[in-house]
Structures are given as structure tokens and as C-alpha cells.
Amino acid sequence: MNDIAVRIEGVGKRYRIGQRESYKTLRDTLTNAVGAPFRRLSSIARRSSADNQRGVARGEYIWALRDISFDLKHGEVLGVIGRNGAGKSTLLKILSRITRPTEGYAEIHGRVGSLLEVGTGFNPELTGRENIYLNGAVLGMKKAEIDRKFDEIVAFAEVEQFIDTPVKRYSSGMYMRLAFAVAAHLEPEILIVDEVLAVGDAEFQKKCLGKMGDVAKGGRTVLFVSHNLLAIENLCEQVIWLKNGEIARQGSPGQVISNYLQSSISPSTERVWSGLATAREKIRLQCVRLRPSDGTASVPITVHTAFALEFEYWNFDPTAYVSVSFCMYNEHDILLFDICPPFDPDWRQKPSPIGLLRSICHIPGDFLNDGLHRVDLIILRNHVPVILEPQALVFHIQDTLEERAGWYGEWPGAIRPMLTWETNLSLSPRPTTGDVV
């Protein structure tokens, strides 16, 4: 049996600038038909006039995708990342048969469920209950199946009290929650998902992530597009990074995400602020640098490297107590720690001297994990922040294959401390008859 669920070969999609592509999904067609009695006829001439006023040259083209090729096996979970406009949604529309590729082909082996533009196809005049049955039927669920899952869908969406109210009276959050709940409770062989974790509040997003995790663990094939890189890393086995409509990199989640983040930020072990002569501030940032504790060159920094972060700043206020604080974040924007100098009795609550001050924080080796890290700096005068410098320093910590105790995969976790272990024989058993020697 062919174990390929999705095969993409040389796919490209070209659009003419200023021209709309005419396409509708089956769900759009059916819901438009159901909602026809509730809508007024719109003027075709008015729409045509609006299109003609766009003033865009009709001969200009743009490639949204170019030469995209990959295979996705049954049961695999593939993530797709990239900036807005990189071609992610276009790729999913081709796979969902909403639009056709200009070149190449896409093969789908299995029943497909798509979560694109959550809420599309809901009729505002129908109640939540009616929309559940309508959309469930359009998305491939039989009435008996919808009956069995109805209470679960409503409970997931948290709209029990308003289930018989027309959805046009729903808040945007209620609308989106119900739409996701209907689609998420399908059981297709292949699930195509576009940024569904962006709907609702933080707690509902957590529920969405949990549901997506259940789908991924259930052995179904999933193609997942999201800007939530932590969710991509947790859910996906492979990741594709799209850049300008082409595959920039494909591989393990940790490595591809790290490359993607590094492409948008230029790591540096030193940053200097100039213009001291014209500065009017009484507290002025001069320099932030990273230097290895052993005095060697600053590149590369590995997971075993002990290093110091140095902060230089000018004080021109003879009455000010100046202090430095910083936050350390990893590449997933997770706060690792927030730290400030200890209360040194020689400095605590005393005016800082006039001149160039230097504060140094020592970071031990075998503490931080590999990947991109950033320092957000805060300088305080009399406990009040006067300088806030996000991304005051961005640096990359490299992995090594040494002292890994035989493990060569990605090392999970926000930090990676090398702690002291002891193993002792506390009691030796007495040999008895029949013991294996």
C-alpha cells in the first residue's frame, strides 16, 4: 500500500496583479444557497466598476509559489512556517482544491478536512445549532455522527446558552470558537490547518492546542501552518520554511525554526551607542557586550562556554542611584530569567559616582540551551526605569556533540544545566541458590 498521503511535485502558483481569482468552496456554495432568502441581490455592475477603478497594470504577474516539492506520509505531522506573504496559505488552498496550481501537481491520497479561514460558510441568519448541522454535513459528517458529537462540539465552544440564537448576534470570539469546534471534531484522514490557534482568548487557544495535539497523536496526517513556533515545534515532526514562495529549508523543527529566526535577526556579541557629546540625558547607555570568561574570541559561544555580559553606561546625576536589570529570552520568546545585581552594601541606596559605569553579570557554562537568545535591558534611576532597550544584545549559542552521554538528538528544555550526579551501591544482595552469575 502506498504510504504517501500528500505528494507535491514542482508546484508553482502565479497571480496577475490586480485581478481577483474566482473560486468558491463547496461549503461556500451550499451556505450561500441556504442563506439566499436572507440576502439582497448585489449589483454586478457596481462590483465591476470598483474593480476597474483599481488602476493596476493588467500585464504584471507575481509568483506566490515556485518549484515546491515534498512528500508527506500517512500519520506524519508537517509544519509550515514563514513570514506573511511567503505563500503558506496559497499552498494550503492548492492542497484543499480551492485553487489550481499554475505549474506542477499535488496528489492527495485520503479524505481531507481543511481548517482554512475559520468560520467561512457560517450563515449569520441561522442559529448556532443549525450552523453546526449545516457545516457538519458539508464537511463530511453524517447526521447520526453530528448527533453523537453535538454536545461535545457545543461544550468545546462554550456556547451552550446561545446555541439557539442566530450567530449574527454572537461576539466575534463566540463565532470563531463555534466554527473551530465544528471543524476540529471531524475525523478526516488528512487534516489541513491554517493558523487556527489564533482564535479566541488565551484559554481557548490552549484548548485548541490540546485538540490539535490529540489529532496529531491519533495517527492522522496533519499539515499545519502557524506563526506560533512553539506549537509548531511541539506538534510537528518535520517543518518547511517558506520564503518568497520557495522552500528555504526543510528538516527537524528545532533546526528549521532556529534558522528561520536567525534570518530575521543579526546576532552580535557587541552593541555600541554613540552620540554622547550631544546627549542631554543624565543616564546614557554606552555599550553592551558579551565576552567569554576565559578571555578567548567571542565566537563561537557553545553550550559549555562560560561568559560575561557587560553593560557600560554614563551617569551625570550626582544624586542618582543607578542600577541595571535585564531579561533573558530564548528564540521561542520564553523568559528564562529576570535578574538584577544583588544588594551590595557598598552601593545599595547610595548615589552612583559620576562617570562611566560598568556592570558585569557572569553566566556559567552548561546552563543555557543552544539556540538564539536575546537580552532586554533596563537601566533604573532611583528604582524608576529610565532606559528600556529591547534586544540590547542578540547572540547564538551553538550545540556540541561532547558530553551528551550518547544522546545525539535535539535537547529539549529552556535551559540545559549540567548538574552533579552520584550513583552508589547502597546494599549488596547476598547470593542465594539459583542466582544468576
C-alpha positions in Angstrom: 0.0 0.0 0.0 1.2 3.5 -0.9 2.2 5.2 2.4 2.3 8.7 0.8 -0.7 10.9 1.9 0.4 14.1 0.1 2.8 14.5 -2.8 3.7 17.9 -4.1 5.9 18.0 -7.3 7.2 21.2 -8.8 4.1 23.2 -7.7 4.0 26.9 -8.7 1.2 29.5 -8.5 1.2 32.7 -10.5 -1.2 35.6 -10.0 -1.9 38.6 -12.2 -1.6 41.7 -10.0 -5.0 43.4 -9.6 -7.1 40.5 -10.8 -9.2 38.5 -8.4 -9.2 34.8 -8.8 -12.7 33.4 -8.9 -13.1 30.4 -6.7 -15.6 29.0 -4.2 -15.6 26.1 -1.9 -18.5 23.6 -1.7 -19.2 24.9 1.7 -19.5 28.5 0.4 -21.8 27.3 -2.4 -24.2 25.4 -0.1 -24.3 28.1 2.6 -24.9 30.8 0.0 -27.8 28.8 -1.3 -29.3 28.3 2.2 -28.9 31.9 3.0 -30.3 33.3 -0.3 -33.7 34.2 1.2 -32.0 36.4 3.8 -29.8 38.4 1.4 -30.5 41.1 -1.1 -29.2 40.9 -4.6 -26.0 42.9 -5.1 -25.2 44.8 -8.2 -22.8 43.1 -10.6 -22.2 46.4 -12.4 -21.2 48.1 -9.1 -18.6 45.4 -8.4 -17.3 45.6 -11.9 -16.9 49.3 -11.6 -15.0 49.0 -8.4 -12.6 46.5 -9.9 -12.0 48.8 -12.9 -11.0 51.6 -10.6 -8.1 49.7 -9.1 -5.8 51.2 -11.8 -3.3 48.3 -11.7 -1.5 47.2 -14.7 -3.0 44.1 -16.1 0.2 42.7 -17.6 2.1 42.3 -14.2 2.4 38.9 -12.6 3.7 37.7 -9.3 4.7 34.1 -8.3 3.2 33.2 -4.9 4.8 29.8 -5.0 7.6 28.4 -7.2 9.0 24.9 -7.5 7.5 23.4 -4.3 8.2 19.7 -3.9 7.8 17.4 -0.9 6.1 14.2 0.3 4.1 13.7 3.4 3.5 10.2 4.6 0.3 8.8 6.3 0.5 9.6 10.0 3.1 12.3 9.8 2.7 15.9 11.0 4.3 18.6 8.9 4.6 22.2 9.9 4.9 25.2 7.5 6.3 28.5 8.7 7.3 31.7 7.1 6.5 35.4 7.1 3.3 36.9 5.8 3.2 36.7 2.1 5.6 33.8 1.9 3.0 31.6 0.2 1.7 29.4 3.1 -2.0 30.0 2.6 -1.7 29.6 -1.1 -0.1 26.2 -0.6 -2.9 25.1 1.6 -5.6 26.3 -0.9 -3.9 24.3 -3.6 -3.9 21.2 -1.3 -7.6 21.8 -0.4 -8.5 22.1 -4.1 -9.7 25.7 -3.6 -7.3 26.9 -6.3 -5.3 25.2 -9.0 -1.5 25.4 -9.4 -0.1 27.2 -12.4 2.5 24.5 -12.8 3.3 21.2 -11.2 0.8 18.9 -9.5 -0.4 18.0 -6.0 -1.6 14.4 -5.2 -3.9 13.7 -2.1 -4.5 10.2 -1.0 -7.3 10.2 1.6 -10.3 12.2 2.8 -9.3 15.8 3.5 -10.6 18.1 6.2 -9.5 21.7 5.9 -9.5 24.4 8.6 -8.9 27.5 6.4 -10.3 30.9 7.3 -12.1 29.6 10.4 -15.8 30.5 10.2 -16.2 30.7 6.5 -19.5 29.2 5.5 -21.4 30.1 8.7 -24.7 31.7 7.8 -25.4 34.7 10.1 -29.1 34.3 10.0 -29.1 30.6 11.1 -28.7 29.6 14.8 -25.6 28.0 16.2 -27.4 24.7 16.2 -28.5 25.0 12.5 -24.9 26.0 11.5 -23.5 23.0 13.3 -25.7 20.6 11.3 -25.2 22.5 8.1 -21.4 22.8 8.3 -21.0 19.3 9.7 -22.9 17.9 6.7 -20.8 20.0 4.3 -17.6 18.9 6.0 -18.5 15.2 5.5 -20.3 14.2 8.8 -23.5 12.2 8.7 -26.5 13.4 10.8 -26.1 10.5 13.2 -22.4 11.4 13.7 -23.3 15.0 14.3 -26.0 13.9 16.8 -23.3 12.0 18.7 -20.8 14.8 18.7 -23.3 17.7 19.1 -23.0 18.1 22.9 -19.2 17.7 22.7 -19.0 20.4 20.0 -21.2 22.8 22.0 -19.3 22.2 25.2 -15.9 22.7 23.5 -17.1 26.0 22.0 -18.6 27.1 25.3 -21.8 28.5 23.7 -24.5 26.3 25.4 -26.6 29.3 26.5 -26.7 30.8 23.0 -26.9 27.7 20.8 -30.4 28.5 19.5 -29.5 32.2 18.9 -28.7 33.4 15.3 -24.9 33.6 15.0 -25.1 37.2 13.8 -25.8 38.1 17.4 -22.6 36.3 18.6 -19.5 38.1 19.6 -16.5 37.5 17.2 -14.9 35.3 19.8 -18.1 33.1 20.2 -18.4 32.9 16.4 -14.8 31.7 16.0 -14.9 29.3 18.9 -18.0 27.5 17.4 -16.5 27.4 13.9 -13.3 25.8 15.2 -15.2 23.4 17.4 -17.3 22.1 14.4 -14.3 21.6 12.2 -12.0 20.2 14.9 -14.3 17.3 15.7 -14.1 15.8 12.3 -12.0 12.7 11.8 -10.5 13.0 8.3 -7.6 11.0 7.1 -5.7 14.2 6.2 -6.2 17.4 8.2 -5.0 20.8 6.7 -4.9 23.5 9.3 -4.2 27.3 8.8 -3.5 29.3 11.9 -6.5 28.1 13.9 -4.6 28.6 17.2 -5.0 32.4 16.7 -8.7 32.3 17.5 -10.3 33.1 20.9 -8.7 34.1 24.2 -5.6 32.6 25.7 -7.5 29.8 27.5 -9.4 28.8 24.3 -6.1 28.8 22.4 -4.8 26.4 24.9 -7.8 24.2 24.3 -7.2 24.4 20.5 -3.6 23.4 21.0 -4.6 20.4 23.1 -7.1 19.3 20.5 -4.5 19.6 17.8 -2.2 17.5 19.9 -4.9 14.8 20.2 -5.3 14.9 16.4 -1.6 14.6 15.8 -1.2 11.7 18.3 -4.2 9.9 16.8 -2.2 8.8 13.8 -3.8 11.2 11.3 -1.8 13.1 8.7 -1.6 16.8 9.5 -0.3 19.8 7.6 -0.2 22.7 10.0 0.5 26.3 9.2 1.1 28.7 12.1 3.1 31.7 13.4 3.1 30.0 16.8 6.6 28.5 16.6 6.3 26.8 20.0 3.2 25.0 18.8 4.9 24.0 15.6 7.9 22.6 17.5 5.7 20.7 19.9 3.2 19.2 17.4 5.3 18.6 14.2 7.9 16.0 13.2 9.1 17.9 10.2 9.0 21.6 9.3 9.1 23.5 6.0 10.2 27.1 5.9 8.7 29.1 3.0 10.5 32.2 1.9 9.3 34.3 -1.0 7.3 31.4 -2.3 10.1 28.9 -2.2 11.3 26.3 0.3 14.2 27.9 2.1 14.8 24.9 4.4 13.2 21.6 5.4 14.0 19.4 8.3 13.7 18.9 12.1 11.6 21.5 13.9 14.3 22.8 16.1 16.9 23.4 13.4 14.5 24.9 10.8 12.9 27.2 13.4 16.3 28.3 14.6 17.4 29.1 11.0 14.2 31.0 10.4 14.6 33.1 13.5 18.3 33.8 12.8 17.3 35.0 9.3 15.3 37.9 10.7 17.8 38.9 13.4 21.6 39.5 13.1 23.3 38.1 16.1 26.1 40.3 17.6 28.3 40.0 20.6 28.7 43.8 21.0 26.5 46.8 20.5 27.6 50.4 20.9 25.6 53.6 21.3 27.2 56.8 20.0 26.3 60.5 20.4 27.5 61.0 23.9 28.6 64.6 23.2 25.1 65.7 22.2 23.2 63.6 24.7 21.0 65.5 27.2 20.0 62.5 29.3 21.6 62.3 32.7 21.8 58.5 32.3 23.2 57.4 28.9 23.8 53.8 27.6 27.2 53.4 26.1 27.8 49.7 25.3 26.6 46.1 25.8 28.9 43.2 25.0 29.4 39.5 25.6 32.8 38.1 26.3 33.9 34.5 27.2 35.1 34.2 30.7 38.4 32.6 29.6 39.3 35.6 27.5 39.2 33.8 24.1 37.5 35.2 21.0 33.7 35.6 21.5 32.7 33.4 18.5 31.5 30.7 18.7 29.7 30.6 22.0 28.8 26.9 22.8 26.6 25.4 25.5 29.7 24.8 27.5 31.0 28.4 27.3 31.0 30.5 30.5 30.6 34.1 29.5 30.0 37.6 31.0 27.5 40.2 29.9 29.0 43.7 30.3 26.8 46.9 30.4 28.5 50.3 30.2 26.6 53.5 30.9 27.2 57.1 31.8 25.9 58.8 34.9 25.8 62.6 35.1 23.4 62.8 38.0 25.3 63.2 41.3 22.1 62.4 43.3 21.0 59.3 41.4 21.2 55.6 42.5 21.6 53.8 39.2 21.1 50.1 38.7 20.9 47.6 35.8 18.4 44.8 35.2 17.9 42.6 32.2 15.7 39.8 31.0 17.0 36.8 29.1 14.7 35.2 26.4 15.2 32.2 24.2 14.3 32.0 20.5 10.7 31.0 21.4 10.2 34.2 23.3 10.2 32.4 26.6 11.5 34.3 29.5 14.4 32.3 31.0 15.1 34.7 33.9 14.9 38.3 35.0 17.9 39.4 37.0 19.4 42.5 38.7 22.6 43.0 40.8 22.4 41.8 44.4 22.2 44.4 47.1 25.8 45.3 47.5 26.2 47.2 50.8 28.8 49.4 49.2 26.2 50.6 46.6 22.8 50.0 48.0 20.6 53.1 48.1 23.7 55.3 47.7 24.3 57.8 44.9 26.3 56.4 42.0 29.6 58.1 41.1 29.7 60.4 38.1 31.3 58.9 35.0 31.3 55.7 33.0 29.9 52.8 35.0 30.3 49.1 34.1 28.0 46.3 35.4 29.0 42.7 34.7 26.9 39.6 35.0 28.6 36.2 34.8 26.7 33.4 33.1 28.1 29.9 33.9 28.7 27.3 31.2 26.5 24.3 30.9 23.5 26.4 31.8 21.7 27.8 28.7 20.5 25.5 25.9 21.5 26.0 22.3 19.7 28.4 20.0 19.1 32.2 19.7 19.0 34.3 22.8 18.2 37.9 23.4 18.8 40.4 26.3 16.2 43.1 27.0 18.0 45.7 29.1 16.5 48.1 31.8 18.5 50.9 33.5 16.9 52.4 36.6 17.5 55.7 38.3 16.2 55.6 41.9 14.2 52.4 41.1 12.5 54.1 38.2 13.2 52.8 34.7 14.8 55.5 32.5 16.2 53.3 29.7 14.4 50.4 28.2 16.3 48.7 25.4 14.7 45.6 23.9 17.1 43.3 22.0 20.0 45.2 23.5 22.0 42.1 22.6 21.2 39.0 20.5 23.5 36.1 20.4 23.5 32.4 19.3 24.6 29.5 21.5 25.9 26.5 19.5 25.4 22.9 20.3 28.2 20.4 20.6 28.3 16.6 20.5 30.5 16.4 23.5 29.4 15.1 26.9 26.0 14.1 25.8 26.1 10.6 27.3 25.3 9.0 24.0 22.4 11.2 23.1 22.6 12.9 19.7 19.1 14.2 19.2 17.7 17.7 20.0 17.9 18.6 23.6 14.5 19.8 24.9 14.0 22.5 27.5 14.6 26.2 28.0 17.8 25.6 29.9 20.4 22.8 29.8 22.3 22.7 33.1 25.0 20.1 33.7 24.3 19.0 37.3 26.3 16.8 39.6 25.2 13.2 39.9 26.2 10.4 42.1 25.5 6.7 41.9 26.4 4.4 44.7 25.8 0.8 45.6 24.0 1.1 48.9 23.4 -2.6 49.6 24.9 -5.7 48.1 22.5 -8.7 48.0 23.5 -12.0 49.5 23.9 -14.7 46.9 21.3 -17.5 47.1 20.9 -20.8 45.4 19.8 -20.3 41.9 21.1 -16.8 41.5 22.3 -16.0 38.0 26.1 -15.4 38.0 
